[in-house]
Amino acid sequence: MRALMHPTRPRSIHANLSLAFALLILVTVLIMSIISYYLSKDAVQETTQAYTTEFMKQVNANMKTYVSGMEHIAGLVAGSRQVHDYLSADRYPSLVEEKQAREGVYEYLHAMVATRNDIVSVSLFGEDGRFVSGSRELEVNPYVELRDMNWYRQAKAAKGENVISSSHVQPIFLDRHVWVVSMSRALYGKETGEPLGVFLVDLNFSVMNDMFADIQLGNRGYLFVVDNSGKLVYHPQQQLVYSGLKTEQIDKVLELGRGSFTIGEGSARRMYTVQDSGFGWKLVGVSYVSELVGNKERMGMSFFALGAVCILISIVLSVILSNRLIRPITQLQRYMKEVEKGNFDIQVPVPFSIEIGRLARAFNLMVERIKELMVRVVREEELKRTSELNALQMQINPHFLYNTLDSIVWMAESGKDKEVVLMTSSLAKLFRASIGKGEALVTVQAELDHIAHYLTIQKMRYKRKLDYVIEADDSILDCLTIRVVLQPLVENAIYHGIKNKRGPGMIRITAAETGGDLTLRVEDDGIGVDGARMRALLEGREDSGPKGGVGVRNVHDRLRLQFGSRYGLSFEGGPGEGTIVTVRLPKRALGGEELS
């Protein structure tokens, strides 16, 4: 109080602010604590459980939609006369008729799932070993015993009822190991009742994962699914559960059947809410009791009123203190605005107040440091720009390397020694040119040699499908360009233009001077690219190759970083017209001097 009674003395603003805000915080926290306690004491568990239950009903309805789709398919197959006749026939008069019958069943199964991306496979397994799938690519793994599969045994035991499995890796198909949820059903003769085989539908587990991935109960809660035997169908941390690093109360979930129970203490206290799906699964919601997730309107109105009262109190107290505290702060603010305008030569007079005096001295020191750091920042930005160029430069395409090495192995095994030597030599020269000696820029001649090696490899891979022509003015061969500028564009022309074209394709590469600038053009007579895909390639939203790589956007960015925003890539063409990609860059001689 003495500091307030004697304003001419040096006084601590910290003391004044501490007193004022201590009162504000004390009153605010006290009021909020009391009100929050009485509002939430009896409501947390009740509202959390109600919210979780209603939320889980909606999730369960979505889950039933997918399962119902699988059950519908199983019902159609079980009632199909065509499927029944094929599986029940002892023998056919000829192989042609048997093949026709099998083809009819295939068409029937294929039509069911042709537009379903969520279904991995639909298959029939006859008692006599017959196998038909909705996909021609599937083959039964000869090293896996069909009758040892859980879904097969469960379908047999269910006597014609649908059986849904937990999530698992499906091993029955050759070279196909997909994480799925399976629905199986035993099929019987309509007149005789004799077993005919088992029908199988595999739902891609990613559908289940997508359904639950973004679902949270509060900030930390989650959902998981188990079957009636306690096996996990889905869990957001499934690998941790399988490895024993995370445990769930699955035994209590199975014992309870439906309803809720709580376990744990303090902030780790969790509420388990269990719902029966109606088809052999249990949906379990885990929420943390400490999180208030219910009755938002009631709590919101209460805190709104509380906030209004606290703000009013804060305003009254702040007005009382503001006249004594604002003057030195306003003065310092004026000097700060001068610094904002770029004036780093000012010095703030040190005021009488202790804390503001310290702040003024710190501000003066900061201005001096800023002046010293400005030069360093400029230098670091230049280094950063160089590093970005180098990082973009050194990206290579592992998919292309893999395919090339695979082709070399194939030709070596086929005894094509000359082709092996040519492709290996071209690959070595290609990567030698890509790595270089660390230079950001190379000559046009070097870049054309680089793309010639690349096209030599691609032509050997694509045979008569691909041909190319490289043309360049002699006057620009010693001009400079960035490294690896043509390969992504040629790769884009092959994969998006020529590869999907009927018949052979031609790529024409030209280098010339246009309007005082250097232009490199990659032209193909492929199927063409529409405007949306051109923009996607240029904006980096679509890769230029089948497995990524340097990319068209990468080339565009490097050109703009190296030479400025007026240079880069442009597209011409459209569907059915082929595509022309033009690289525009300044015409610079080998010595680094720009030519006119």
C-alpha positions in Angstrom: 0.0 0.0 0.0 2.9 2.4 0.6 3.8 2.1 -3.1 0.3 3.3 -4.0 0.4 6.2 -1.4 3.7 7.6 -2.6 3.7 7.6 -6.5 7.0 9.6 -6.7 9.0 6.7 -5.3 10.3 3.9 -7.4 7.7 1.2 -7.1 7.3 -2.4 -8.4 4.6 -2.8 -11.0 4.9 -6.5 -10.3 3.6 -5.9 -6.8 0.6 -3.9 -8.1 -0.2 -6.4 -10.8 0.3 -9.4 -8.4 -2.2 -7.9 -5.9 -4.8 -7.0 -8.6 -4.6 -10.3 -10.5 -4.3 -12.4 -7.4 -7.7 -11.0 -6.3 -9.1 -11.7 -9.8 -7.8 -15.2 -10.0 -8.8 -16.0 -6.5 -12.3 -14.9 -6.9 -12.7 -16.4 -10.4 -11.2 -19.8 -9.4 -13.2 -20.0 -6.2 -16.5 -19.2 -7.9 -15.8 -21.6 -10.9 -14.6 -24.4 -8.6 -17.7 -24.2 -6.4 -20.2 -24.0 -9.3 -18.4 -26.6 -11.4 -18.2 -29.0 -8.5 -22.0 -28.9 -7.8 -22.9 -29.0 -11.5 -20.7 -31.9 -12.4 -20.6 -34.0 -9.3 -23.8 -36.0 -10.1 -24.0 -35.5 -13.8 -20.6 -36.7 -15.2 -21.2 -40.4 -15.2 -24.9 -40.2 -16.1 -24.3 -37.9 -19.1 -21.2 -39.7 -20.2 -23.0 -43.0 -20.3 -26.1 -41.5 -22.1 -23.9 -39.9 -24.7 -21.8 -43.0 -25.2 -24.9 -45.2 -25.6 -26.6 -43.0 -28.2 -23.4 -42.6 -30.1 -22.7 -46.3 -30.1 -26.2 -47.0 -31.4 -25.5 -44.9 -34.5 -22.1 -46.7 -35.0 -23.8 -50.0 -34.5 -26.3 -49.1 -37.2 -23.5 -48.2 -39.6 -21.8 -51.5 -38.9 -25.0 -53.4 -39.5 -25.3 -51.8 -42.9 -22.1 -53.4 -44.0 -22.9 -56.8 -42.5 -26.4 -56.7 -43.9 -24.8 -56.2 -47.4 -22.7 -59.3 -46.9 -25.7 -61.3 -45.6 -27.8 -60.2 -48.6 -25.1 -61.5 -50.9 -25.0 -64.8 -49.0 -28.7 -65.1 -49.2 -28.8 -64.5 -52.9 -26.2 -67.2 -53.5 -27.9 -69.7 -51.2 -31.1 -69.2 -53.1 -29.6 -69.2 -56.6 -30.8 -72.1 -58.8 -27.8 -71.6 -61.0 -25.4 -72.1 -58.1 -27.4 -75.0 -56.8 -27.4 -76.8 -60.1 -23.7 -76.3 -60.6 -22.7 -77.6 -57.2 -25.2 -80.5 -57.2 -24.3 -81.8 -60.7 -22.4 -85.2 -60.6 -21.0 -84.8 -64.0 -21.6 -82.9 -67.3 -22.0 -84.5 -70.7 -19.0 -82.6 -72.0 -16.2 -80.4 -70.8 -17.7 -77.6 -72.8 -21.0 -77.7 -70.9 -19.2 -77.9 -67.6 -17.1 -74.9 -68.5 -20.2 -73.0 -69.6 -21.9 -73.8 -66.3 -18.9 -72.7 -64.3 -18.6 -69.5 -66.4 -22.2 -68.7 -65.6 -21.6 -69.0 -61.9 -18.5 -66.9 -62.2 -20.5 -64.1 -64.0 -23.2 -64.3 -61.3 -20.6 -63.9 -58.5 -18.7 -61.2 -60.4 -21.8 -59.1 -61.0 -22.5 -59.0 -57.2 -19.2 -57.4 -56.3 -18.1 -55.6 -59.5 -19.0 -52.3 -58.0 -18.1 -53.1 -54.3 -14.6 -51.8 -53.4 -15.2 -53.0 -49.8 -15.4 -56.7 -50.7 -12.1 -58.5 -51.3 -13.6 -61.7 -52.7 -16.7 -63.9 -53.0 -16.0 -67.7 -53.5 -17.7 -71.1 -53.7 -16.0 -74.2 -52.4 -17.8 -77.4 -53.4 -17.8 -80.6 -51.4 -16.2 -82.4 -54.4 -13.3 -79.8 -54.6 -14.9 -77.4 -57.1 -13.9 -73.8 -56.7 -15.5 -70.7 -58.3 -14.6 -67.1 -57.4 -16.0 -63.7 -58.5 -12.4 -62.8 -59.6 -10.4 -64.7 -62.2 -7.2 -63.8 -60.4 -7.9 -65.9 -57.3 -6.4 -69.4 -57.0 -6.7 -71.7 -54.0 -3.5 -72.2 -52.1 -2.6 -75.9 -52.4 -0.6 -75.8 -49.2 -3.6 -74.7 -47.0 -6.2 -77.3 -45.9 -9.6 -75.8 -46.5 -11.3 -77.8 -43.8 -8.8 -76.4 -41.2 -10.1 -72.9 -41.7 -12.1 -71.6 -38.8 -14.7 -69.9 -41.0 -15.2 -73.2 -42.9 -15.7 -75.3 -39.7 -18.0 -72.7 -38.2 -20.1 -72.5 -41.4 -20.4 -76.3 -41.4 -21.4 -76.3 -37.7 -24.0 -73.5 -38.3 -26.0 -75.7 -40.7 -26.9 -73.0 -43.3 -26.8 -70.0 -41.1 -24.5 -67.0 -41.8 -21.3 -67.0 -39.7 -19.1 -63.9 -39.2 -15.5 -64.2 -38.2 -13.2 -62.0 -36.3 -10.6 -60.0 -38.2 -7.8 -62.2 -39.6 -5.4 -62.7 -42.5 -7.0 -64.8 -45.2 -4.5 -67.6 -46.2 -6.7 -69.7 -48.5 -5.8 -67.9 -51.7 -2.4 -68.1 -53.4 -0.3 -64.9 -53.2 -3.1 -63.0 -51.5 -2.8 -62.3 -47.8 -5.3 -59.6 -47.0 -6.6 -58.6 -43.6 -10.3 -59.4 -43.8 -13.5 -60.1 -41.9 -15.1 -63.2 -43.3 -18.8 -64.3 -43.6 -19.3 -67.9 -44.5 -22.4 -70.1 -45.1 -22.8 -73.8 -45.7 -25.0 -74.6 -48.8 -27.4 -77.6 -49.0 -29.4 -79.2 -51.8 -32.9 -77.7 -52.0 -34.6 -81.1 -52.5 -32.2 -83.6 -51.0 -30.7 -81.5 -48.2 -27.3 -82.9 -49.0 -24.3 -80.6 -48.3 -23.1 -78.9 -51.5 -20.3 -76.7 -50.2 -19.5 -73.4 -48.5 -19.9 -69.9 -49.7 -17.4 -67.3 -48.5 -17.4 -63.4 -48.6 -14.3 -61.5 -47.4 -14.8 -57.9 -46.3 -11.7 -55.8 -46.5 -10.7 -54.9 -42.9 -9.8 -51.4 -44.0 -13.6 -50.7 -44.3 -13.9 -51.5 -40.6 -10.8 -49.4 -39.8 -12.2 -46.5 -41.8 -15.5 -46.7 -40.0 -13.9 -46.4 -36.6 -10.6 -44.6 -37.2 -11.8 -41.1 -36.5 -14.3 -42.0 -33.7 -13.5 -40.8 -30.2 -15.5 -40.7 -27.0 -14.3 -37.4 -25.5 -10.6 -36.7 -25.8 -9.2 -40.1 -24.9 -12.1 -42.5 -25.3 -12.5 -45.0 -28.2 -14.5 -48.0 -29.5 -13.5 -51.6 -30.1 -15.4 -54.7 -31.3 -15.1 -58.3 -30.1 -16.9 -61.5 -31.2 -18.8 -63.8 -28.8 -15.7 -65.9 -28.2 -13.7 -62.8 -27.1 -11.5 -62.4 -30.2 -10.9 -58.9 -31.4 -12.6 -57.8 -34.6 -11.4 -54.2 -34.4 -9.3 -52.1 -31.9 -7.7 -48.8 -32.6 -4.5 -50.2 -31.0 -4.9 -53.7 -32.2 -1.2 -54.5 -32.5 -0.5 -53.3 -28.9 -3.3 -55.6 -27.6 -2.0 -58.6 -29.6 1.5 -57.9 -28.2 0.3 -57.7 -24.6 1.3 -54.1 -24.2 -2.3 -53.0 -23.8 -5.1 -55.0 -22.0 -8.9 -54.7 -22.2 -11.5 -56.1 -19.9 -12.8 -58.5 -22.5 -13.8 -61.2 -19.9 -16.0 -58.7 -18.1 -17.4 -57.5 -21.5 -18.4 -61.1 -22.4 -19.8 -61.7 -18.9 -21.9 -58.5 -18.9 -23.3 -59.0 -22.4 -24.8 -55.5 -22.5 -24.8 -52.5 -20.2 -21.9 -50.7 -18.6 -19.3 -51.0 -15.8 -16.4 -48.8 -14.5 -12.9 -49.8 -13.6 -9.8 -48.0 -12.4 -9.1 -45.0 -10.2 -8.5 -41.3 -10.6 -7.9 -39.9 -14.1 -7.5 -43.5 -15.4 -11.0 -44.5 -14.3 -12.8 -45.8 -17.4 -16.4 -46.7 -18.2 -17.1 -49.6 -20.5 -20.4 -49.5 -22.3 -21.3 -52.8 -24.1 -23.9 -53.2 -26.9 -24.8 -56.4 -28.7 -24.7 -56.0 -32.5 -27.3 -58.7 -33.1 -25.0 -60.7 -35.4 -22.4 -62.2 -33.0 -20.3 -59.1 -32.3 -20.2 -56.8 -29.3 -19.5 -53.1 -29.7 -17.6 -51.7 -26.7 -17.2 -48.0 -25.9 -14.4 -47.0 -23.5 -14.8 -43.4 -22.1 -12.9 -41.7 -19.3 -15.1 -40.6 -16.4 -12.9 -37.5 -15.8 -14.0 -36.0 -19.1 -17.2 -34.1 -19.0 -19.0 -34.9 -22.2 -22.7 -34.4 -21.4 -25.2 -31.6 -20.7 -23.2 -29.0 -22.7 -26.0 -26.4 -22.7 -26.5 -26.4 -19.0 -22.7 -26.2 -18.3 -22.3 -23.6 -21.1 -24.9 -21.3 -19.7 -23.5 -21.6 -16.2 -20.0 -20.8 -17.4 -21.2 -18.0 -19.6 -22.9 -16.3 -16.5 -19.8 -17.0 -14.5 -17.5 -15.5 -17.2 -19.7 -12.4 -17.4 -19.4 -11.8 -13.6 -15.6 -12.4 -13.7 -15.2 -10.0 -16.7 -17.1 -7.3 -14.8 -15.0 -7.7 -11.8 -11.8 -7.6 -13.9 -12.9 -4.4 -15.6 -13.6 -2.6 -12.4 -10.3 -3.6 -10.9 -8.4 -2.9 -14.1 -9.8 0.6 -14.4 -8.6 1.4 -10.9 -5.0 0.4 -11.7 -4.8 1.4 -15.3 -4.1 5.1 -14.7 -1.0 4.3 -12.7 0.3 1.6 -14.9 -0.4 2.6 -18.5 1.8 5.7 -18.9 5.3 4.0 -19.1 3.9 1.1 -21.1 2.4 3.5 -23.7 5.7 5.3 -24.0 7.5 1.9 -24.7 4.8 1.1 -27.2 5.6 4.2 -29.3 9.2 3.1 -29.5 8.1 -0.4 -30.5 6.1 1.1 -33.4 9.3 2.9 -34.6 11.1 -0.5 -34.6 8.2 -2.0 -36.6 8.8 0.7 -39.2 12.4 -0.5 -39.5 14.1 2.1 -37.3 16.7 0.1 -35.4 18.8 3.1 -34.3 16.6 4.3 -31.5 17.3 3.9 -27.8 14.4 3.8 -25.2 14.9 6.1 -22.2 15.0 4.0 -19.0 11.8 5.0 -17.0 11.6 5.3 -13.2 9.6 2.1 -12.6 11.7 -0.9 -11.7 10.0 -3.5 -14.0 9.5 -1.1 -16.9 13.1 0.0 -16.6 14.3 -3.6 -16.9 11.9 -4.0 -19.9 13.3 -0.9 -21.5 16.9 -2.1 -21.1 16.0 -5.5 -22.4 14.2 -3.8 -25.4 17.3 -1.8 -26.2 19.5 -4.9 -26.1 17.0 -6.8 -28.3 17.1 -4.0 -30.9 20.9 -4.3 -31.0 20.7 -8.1 -31.3 18.2 -7.8 -34.2 20.5 -5.5 -36.1 23.3 -8.1 -35.6 21.1 -11.0 -36.6 19.7 -9.4 -39.8 22.9 -10.2 -41.8 23.0 -13.7 -40.3 19.3 -14.3 -41.3 20.0 -13.3 -44.9 23.0 -15.6 -45.0 21.0 -18.5 -43.5 18.1 -18.0 -45.9 20.6 -18.3 -48.8 21.9 -21.5 -47.3 18.4 -22.8 -46.8 17.5 -22.1 -50.4 20.7 -23.9 -51.5 19.8 -26.9 -49.2 16.2 -27.0 -50.6 17.6 -27.1 -54.1 20.0 -29.9 -53.2 17.3 -31.9 -51.4 14.9 -31.7 -54.3 17.8 -32.5 -56.7 18.8 -35.8 -55.0 15.4 -37.5 -55.2 15.5 -40.6 -57.4 12.8 -43.1 -58.4 13.2 -46.5 -56.7 10.3 -48.0 -58.7 12.2 -47.2 -62.0 15.4 -48.7 -60.6 13.6 -51.9 -59.5 11.9 -52.4 -62.9 15.2 -51.8 -64.7 17.1 -54.3 -62.5 14.3 -56.8 -62.9 14.6 -56.4 -66.7 18.3 -56.9 -66.6 17.9 -60.1 -64.5 15.2 -61.4 -67.0 17.5 -60.7 -70.0 20.5 -62.3 -68.3 18.5 -65.4 -67.6 17.3 -65.4 -71.2 20.9 -65.3 -72.5 20.6 -61.8 -74.1 24.1 -60.7 -73.2 24.3 -57.7 -75.6 21.0 -56.3 -74.3 22.2 -56.8 -70.7 25.4 -54.9 -71.4 23.5 -52.1 -73.1 20.9 -51.7 -70.4 23.5 -52.0 -67.6 25.7 -49.4 -69.3 22.8 -47.0 -69.8 21.7 -47.4 -66.2 25.2 -46.7 -64.9 25.5 -43.6 -67.1 22.0 -42.5 -66.1 22.8 -42.6 -62.4 26.3 -41.2 -62.8 24.7 -38.2 -64.6 22.0 -38.0 -61.8 24.5 -37.9 -59.0 27.1 -35.8 -60.8 29.6 -33.8 -58.8 27.1 -31.9 -56.7 26.5 -29.1 -59.3 23.0 -27.6 -59.3 23.3 -26.8 -63.1 24.5 -28.9 -66.0 24.7 -28.2 -69.8 21.9 -29.0 -72.1 24.1 -31.5 -73.8 24.6 -33.4 -70.5 20.9 -33.3 -69.8 20.1 -34.6 -73.3 22.7 -37.4 -72.8 21.0 -38.2 -69.5 17.5 -38.5 -71.0 18.9 -40.5 -73.9 20.2 -43.1 -71.4 16.8 -43.1 -69.7 14.9 -43.6 -73.0 17.3 -46.3 -74.1 16.4 -48.3 -71.0 12.6 -47.6 -71.4 12.7 -48.5 -75.1 14.3 -51.9 -74.3 11.6 -52.5 -71.7 8.7 -51.4 -73.9 10.0 -52.8 -77.2 8.0 -51.6 -80.1 5.5 -49.8 -77.9 7.9 -46.8 -77.5 10.0 -44.8 -79.9 11.7 -41.4 -79.5 13.5 -38.6 -81.2 15.9 -36.1 -79.7 16.6 -32.8 -81.5 18.6 -29.8 -80.4 20.1 -26.7 -81.9 23.9 -26.8 -81.7 24.0 -23.2 -80.5 22.4 -24.0 -77.1 24.1 -27.3 -76.2 26.5 -25.4 -73.9 23.8 -23.5 -72.2 22.9 -24.4 -68.6 19.8 -26.1 -67.1 19.0 -27.7 -63.8 19.9 -31.3 -63.4 17.3 -34.1 -64.1 14.7 -31.8 -65.6 13.6 -34.0 -68.5 13.3 -37.4 -66.9 10.2 -36.7 -64.8 8.5 -35.2 -67.9 9.4 -38.2 -70.1 8.3 -40.5 -67.3 4.9 -38.7 -67.2 4.6 -39.0 -70.9 5.2 -42.8 -70.8 2.9 -43.6 -67.9 0.0 -41.2 -68.6 0.2 -41.0 -72.3 1.8 -43.9 -74.2 1.4 -46.8 -71.8 -2.4 -46.7 -72.1 -2.5 -46.0 -75.8 -3.3 -48.6 -78.4 -0.4 -49.2 -80.7 3.1 -47.7 -80.6 3.8 -44.2 -79.2 6.4 -41.6 -80.1 8.2 -39.1 -77.7 9.9 -36.1 -79.3 12.3 -34.0 -77.3 13.5 -30.7 -78.7 15.8 -28.0 -77.3 15.9 -24.6 -78.9 16.0 -20.9 -78.2 12.5 -19.2 -78.1 12.1 -15.4 -77.6 15.5 -15.0 -75.9 14.9 -17.9 -73.5 15.9 -21.5 -73.6 13.0 -24.0 -74.1 13.0 -27.7 -73.7 9.9 -29.5 -75.1 8.7 -33.1 -74.4 5.9 -34.0 -76.8 4.1 -37.3 -76.9 1.3 -38.7 -79.1 -0.4 -40.6 -76.3 -3.9 -40.6 -75.0 -3.5 -37.0 -73.7 -4.2 -35.4 -70.3 -7.2 -33.3 -69.5 -6.9 -29.9 -67.8 -7.7 -31.1 -64.3 -5.0 -33.7 -64.4 -2.5 -31.2 -65.8 -3.2 -28.9 -62.9 -3.0 -31.8 -60.5 0.5 -32.8 -61.8 1.7 -29.2 -61.7 0.4 -28.7 -58.1 1.9 -32.0 -56.9 -1.5 -33.7 -56.1 -0.8 -36.5 -58.6 2.5 -38.4 -59.0 4.1 -38.5 -62.5 5.0 -42.1 -62.2 3.1 -45.2 -60.9 5.1 -45.2 -57.6 6.0 -41.5 -57.2 9.4 -40.1 -58.0 10.9 -36.8 -58.6 7.6 -35.6 -60.0 6.4 -32.8 -62.3 5.8 -30.5 -59.4 9.3 -31.1 -58.2 10.7 -29.9 -61.6 8.4 -26.9 -61.6 9.5 -25.9 -58.0 13.2 -26.3 -58.8 13.0 -24.2 -61.9 11.3 -21.4 -59.9 13.7 -21.7 -57.0 16.7 -21.6 -59.3 15.6 -19.0 -61.9 12.6 -17.1 -60.5 8.8 -17.2 -60.7 8.6 -16.3 -64.4 10.2 -19.6 -65.4 8.8 -23.1 -65.0 6.5 -25.6 -66.8 3.5 -25.2 -69.1 1.2 -27.8 -70.6 -0.6 -28.1 -74.0 -3.0 -30.7 -75.3 -6.0 -32.6 -74.2 -7.6 -36.0 -74.2 -6.9 -37.8 -77.5 -4.5 -35.0 -78.7 -1.3 -36.0 -77.0 0.6 -33.8 -74.6 3.3 -31.1 -74.9 5.2 -30.0 -71.8 7.5 -27.0 -72.3 10.3 -26.1 -69.9 11.1 -22.4 -70.0 14.4 -21.1 -68.4 16.9 -18.3 -69.1 19.5 -18.8 -71.7 22.8 -18.9 -69.8 26.2 -19.9 -71.0 28.5 -22.3 -69.3 30.3 -19.5 -67.5 27.1 -18.5 -65.8 26.5 -15.3 -67.9 23.0 -14.7 -69.2 22.8 -14.5 -73.0 20.6 -12.1 -74.9 
